[in-house]
Amino acid sequence: MENIVGIDVGKAKLDVCVLKGEQVMEAQFDNNAKSFGKLRRWLKKNGLKAAAVCLEATGMYGDPVAEYLHESGYTVSIVNPARIKAFADSQLARNKTDKLDARRIAEFCKLHRPAPWTPPDPAIKELRAIVRHLDDLEKMRQQERNRLASGVDSDTVIDNLTAHIHFLDEQMEQVKQRIQDHIDHHPDLKRQQDLLVSIKGIGALTAARLLAEIRFEAFDSPRQIVAYAGLNPRWFTSGSSINKPTRISKMGRASIRAALYYPAISAKRHNPLIKPLCDRMTRDGHSAMSCVVAAMRKLLHLAFGVLKSGLPFDPNFTHIQAQIA
């Protein structure tokens, strides 16, 4: 009999549900390092020296407790929140609270047995933190630009906004340099970045973002990575009454889709494998956005191929073609 622990992760609190045979136990803990020990002691007190722990992928809020429990000997799984939502919908769940969410996560884990998770390498963890900090700075700059363009007519406010935008620009350049310095000091990351930038459309910063957000070695095929990014197609057909346009699922990492958008626009014009694909789609009447999405998917296929083979991109290399098929 396997013990199951579902954790609903919030910024301040952890709601925990334990399924131990027919027994259900619930508790709540603060989401900080001091309380992780309390959580572990509570689990052991209730006879859970070993258990399968499942939580949603919530990034910075969930990673610390996941790492702590993994190091404490528990089998940890981190699941796409979209899968938990779909599971809750399938159970006709009408109410949503943190306590109920923890129960549903535990039930999902018990039924579907998601794959075990392992913490990222420290170098990847640091890269991810720096890259996400850059993303935060970019969002702040765009917010200030929007305020400046909103029609504000106060010279004082305009001067302050302009100065802040200039400051953020300088901060972003420093962070970009810090990202590259970090990669340059880690040979494995540098080798992977060099392989990725050999693909036309992917620059050094995009390569850094992909390495920060995707653990390529954890996937067996490029299709799995495409699904992880939420770029897999989603069909809407049912009988003769429902036939909606096919769209991407978006049940994945929005940060990956954002990182690939502008590279895809470049790749659809210059990449020798992607340009013919997009040209053909355009002739067949597909929209410009459909071509961009196709280019984004193809870039992920190519990234998987070069990293799997360990060889730089070459459209004539048959082994690369085999990896991305």
C-alpha positions in Angstrom: 0.0 0.0 0.0 1.6 3.2 -1.2 1.1 6.4 0.8 0.1 9.5 -1.3 0.7 13.1 -0.4 -0.9 15.9 -2.4 0.3 19.5 -1.8 -1.4 22.6 -3.0 1.3 25.3 -3.1 0.5 28.9 -2.4 2.8 31.9 -1.9 2.4 31.8 1.9 0.8 28.4 2.7 1.1 24.7 1.9 -2.2 22.7 2.1 -1.4 19.0 2.5 -3.6 16.0 2.0 -2.5 12.5 2.8 -4.1 9.4 1.4 -3.1 6.4 3.6 -5.2 3.4 2.6 -8.8 4.5 3.4 -7.6 7.2 5.8 -7.5 10.9 4.8 -5.4 13.4 6.7 -5.1 17.1 6.1 -2.9 19.8 7.4 -1.6 23.3 6.6 1.9 24.7 6.9 3.7 27.9 6.1 5.6 27.9 2.9 9.0 28.6 4.2 12.2 26.7 5.0 11.5 26.6 8.7 8.1 24.9 8.2 9.4 22.3 5.8 10.9 20.5 8.8 7.5 20.6 10.6 5.9 19.1 7.5 8.4 16.3 7.4 8.0 15.6 11.2 4.2 15.6 10.7 4.5 13.1 7.9 6.7 10.8 9.9 4.5 11.1 13.0 1.6 9.8 10.9 3.7 6.8 9.6 4.8 8.3 6.3 8.5 7.7 6.3 8.1 7.0 2.6 5.5 8.3 0.3 4.7 9.6 -3.2 4.4 13.4 -3.0 2.7 15.3 -5.8 2.4 19.0 -6.4 1.7 21.4 -9.3 4.4 23.1 -11.2 4.3 26.6 -9.6 7.9 27.6 -10.1 9.5 29.6 -7.4 6.8 28.9 -4.8 6.9 25.1 -5.1 10.5 24.3 -6.0 11.9 24.8 -2.4 9.5 22.3 -0.7 9.9 19.9 -3.6 13.7 19.9 -3.3 13.5 19.6 0.5 11.2 16.5 0.4 13.2 14.9 -2.4 16.4 15.3 -0.3 14.4 13.8 2.7 13.8 10.6 0.7 10.3 11.1 -0.6 9.4 10.4 -4.2 8.3 13.7 -5.6 6.4 14.4 -8.8 5.7 17.9 -10.2 2.6 18.0 -12.5 1.4 20.5 -15.1 -1.5 22.4 -13.4 -3.6 21.9 -16.6 -3.6 18.1 -16.0 -4.9 18.7 -12.4 -7.6 21.0 -13.7 -8.6 18.5 -16.4 -8.7 15.8 -13.7 -10.9 18.0 -11.4 -13.2 18.7 -14.3 -13.5 15.0 -15.1 -14.6 14.5 -11.4 -17.3 17.2 -11.9 -15.7 19.3 -9.1 -17.9 22.3 -8.4 -16.0 23.8 -5.5 -12.4 25.1 -5.4 -10.5 25.7 -2.2 -6.9 25.1 -1.3 -7.9 22.2 0.9 -9.9 20.6 -1.9 -7.1 21.3 -4.4 -4.7 19.3 -2.2 -7.1 16.4 -2.1 -7.5 16.4 -5.9 -3.8 16.5 -6.4 -3.4 13.5 -4.1 -6.2 11.6 -5.9 -4.6 12.4 -9.3 -1.3 11.1 -8.0 -2.9 7.9 -6.8 -4.7 7.3 -10.0 -2.1 8.4 -12.6 1.2 7.8 -10.9 3.1 10.7 -12.5 6.8 10.3 -13.2 9.3 11.0 -10.4 11.0 14.4 -10.4 14.6 15.2 -9.6 16.0 18.7 -8.7 17.9 20.5 -11.5 21.6 20.9 -11.5 22.7 23.9 -9.5 24.1 25.6 -12.6 20.7 25.2 -14.3 18.9 26.4 -11.2 21.1 29.6 -11.1 20.6 30.1 -14.8 16.8 29.8 -14.5 16.8 32.4 -11.6 18.8 34.9 -13.7 16.7 34.4 -16.8 13.5 34.8 -14.9 14.8 38.0 -13.3 15.5 39.3 -16.8 11.9 38.5 -17.8 10.7 40.4 -14.7 12.8 43.4 -15.7 11.4 43.3 -19.3 7.8 43.3 -17.9 8.6 46.2 -15.7 10.0 48.2 -18.6 7.0 47.5 -20.7 4.7 48.6 -18.0 6.6 51.9 -17.7 6.5 52.3 -21.5 2.8 51.8 -21.4 2.4 54.5 -18.7 4.6 56.9 -20.8 2.4 56.3 -23.8 -0.9 56.6 -22.0 -1.1 60.3 -22.5 0.4 61.5 -19.2 1.0 65.3 -19.4 3.0 65.9 -16.2 6.6 66.8 -17.0 7.6 65.5 -13.6 6.0 62.1 -14.2 7.4 61.9 -17.7 10.9 62.6 -16.5 10.6 60.0 -13.8 9.2 57.4 -16.2 11.9 58.1 -18.7 14.6 57.9 -16.1 13.2 54.6 -14.8 13.0 53.1 -18.3 16.7 54.1 -18.8 17.6 52.5 -15.5 15.8 49.3 -16.4 17.5 49.2 -19.8 20.9 49.4 -18.0 19.9 46.7 -15.5 18.7 44.4 -18.4 22.0 44.7 -20.2 23.9 43.9 -17.0 21.7 40.8 -16.4 22.1 39.6 -20.0 25.9 39.8 -19.5 25.6 37.9 -16.3 23.6 35.2 -18.1 26.3 34.8 -20.7 29.1 34.9 -18.1 27.3 32.1 -16.1 27.1 30.0 -19.2 30.7 30.6 -20.2 31.8 29.4 -16.8 30.0 26.0 -17.1 31.3 23.9 -20.0 28.2 21.8 -20.4 26.0 24.8 -20.6 28.3 26.5 -23.1 28.5 23.4 -25.3 24.7 23.2 -25.3 24.3 26.9 -26.1 26.8 26.5 -29.0 24.7 23.7 -30.4 21.5 25.6 -30.1 22.8 28.8 -31.7 23.9 26.7 -34.7 20.1 26.7 -35.6 19.2 29.7 -37.7 16.7 31.7 -35.7 18.0 30.9 -32.2 20.4 33.4 -30.7 22.5 33.2 -27.5 19.8 34.7 -25.3 17.0 32.4 -26.7 19.4 29.4 -26.2 19.9 30.5 -22.6 16.1 30.7 -22.0 15.5 27.3 -23.5 18.2 25.7 -21.4 16.8 27.4 -18.3 13.2 26.3 -18.8 13.5 22.9 -20.5 15.4 19.9 -19.1 15.9 18.3 -22.6 17.4 15.1 -21.1 14.1 14.4 -19.4 12.2 14.0 -22.6 12.3 11.0 -25.0 11.0 12.8 -28.1 10.5 16.3 -29.5 6.8 15.8 -29.4 6.9 15.6 -25.6 8.7 18.9 -25.5 6.2 20.5 -27.8 3.4 19.3 -25.5 5.4 20.6 -22.5 5.5 24.0 -24.1 1.8 23.9 -24.9 2.4 24.1 -28.7 0.7 20.9 -29.6 -2.5 21.2 -31.6 -5.9 20.9 -29.9 -8.8 19.8 -32.1 -12.4 20.6 -31.5 -14.6 18.2 -33.4 -17.7 16.2 -32.3 -20.2 14.7 -34.7 -21.5 17.2 -37.3 -22.4 20.0 -35.0 -19.0 21.0 -33.5 -16.1 21.7 -35.8 -14.0 24.6 -34.4 -10.7 25.7 -35.8 -7.7 23.8 -34.5 -5.6 25.8 -32.0 -2.6 25.2 -29.8 -3.4 23.7 -26.5 -1.5 26.3 -24.4 -1.4 23.6 -21.6 2.3 24.1 -21.0 5.0 26.6 -20.2 4.0 30.1 -21.5 7.6 31.3 -20.9 8.8 28.8 -23.6 6.3 30.0 -26.1 7.2 33.6 -25.4 10.9 32.8 -25.8 10.3 31.3 -29.2 8.0 33.8 -30.7 10.5 36.2 -32.3 13.1 33.5 -33.1 10.3 31.8 -35.0 9.6 34.9 -37.0 13.3 35.0 -38.0 13.4 31.3 -38.7 10.4 31.3 -41.0 12.4 33.7 -43.2 16.0 32.3 -42.9 16.1 28.7 -41.6 16.5 26.3 -44.6 14.2 23.7 -43.0 11.6 26.0 -41.6 11.3 28.6 -44.5 10.0 26.0 -47.0 7.5 24.7 -44.5 6.1 28.1 -43.8 6.1 29.1 -47.5 4.1 26.0 -48.3 1.6 26.7 -45.4 1.2 30.3 -46.7 0.4 29.0 -50.2 -2.1 26.6 -48.8 -3.9 29.5 -47.1 -2.8 29.2 -43.5 -2.7 32.4 -41.4 0.5 34.2 -40.6 0.2 33.1 -36.9 -0.3 29.5 -37.9 3.1 29.7 -39.7 4.7 31.2 -36.7 3.4 28.5 -34.4 4.6 25.8 -36.9 8.0 27.5 -36.9 8.1 27.5 -33.0 7.3 23.8 -33.0 10.0 23.0 -35.6 12.6 25.0 -33.6 11.9 22.8 -30.6 12.3 19.7 -32.8 15.6 21.0 -34.1 16.8 22.0 -30.6 16.0 18.4 -29.4 17.9 17.0 -32.4 21.2 18.9 -32.0 21.3 18.4 -28.2 20.4 14.7 -28.6 23.0 14.1 -31.3 25.7 16.4 -29.8 26.3 17.8 -33.3 25.6 21.3 -34.7 22.6 21.9 -37.0 23.0 21.0 -40.6 19.9 20.6 -42.8 21.7 17.8 -44.8 22.6 15.6 -41.8 20.4 12.6 -41.8 21.0 11.8 -38.2 19.6 15.2 -37.2 16.6 14.5 -39.3 16.1 11.2 -37.6 16.3 12.8 -34.1 13.6 15.4 -34.9 11.2 13.1 -36.8 
